Amino acid sequence: MSAKYTGKCLCEEGGIRFTISAEPIDPVCTCYCGHCSKGAGGLGQVMVAFPEESIDIESGKELITTFTFKNTDSGKPKDKMFCKSCGVTLWTAPEHWKQLKQLLVRTPVLDGGIDWKPTVELSTSKRAKWTSSVAGAAQQ
């Protein structure tokens, strides 16, 4: 199957490059929980789920490292996979998503992904008070 999406970390040369051969499973969402905000170095993370087997690491597989969050809002562990060279978060795998064999890919690491508009916002009670919701997005 041909690649529908391509993506990469921030490394200029020798970094992580990947393709995704499937369409997203769920709508694009933004999460404002403490982990997502701190991990993004901003207001939150924008992400979308893909089947794990549809993600093919083209180069830099040896650069992918995992950090496991244990103090999550759900009380269940969550793995964050990121580039150990540039530090960019690629995707996460909360326990529930691991069972489904899906990964929550950060849309900004996808080529053109910065333009993917969230249709769902999560942990909105933790969103910065000086920001507003995404027009038309469901609030959770």
Number of C-alpha atoms within 10 A of each C-alpha: 7 8 14 11 16 19 22 22 24 16 15 9 9 11 21 26 20 20 18 22 17 17 14 15 13 13 14 21 23 27 22 22 20 16 17 18 18 13 16 16 10 11 19 23 25 24 26 22 23 22 20 18 12 17 19 15 17 14 13 18 14 11 16 20 15 16 11 14 14 12 11 14 11 10 10 12 16 21 18 21 21 20 22 15 16 14 16 20 23 23 22 24 23 20 15 12 17 16 9 11 14 23 26 25 26 24 25 19 21 21 12 12 16 12 10 16 17 20 16 20 21 18 16 17 11 14 19 13 8 5 8 9 12 14 9 9 16 13 15 10
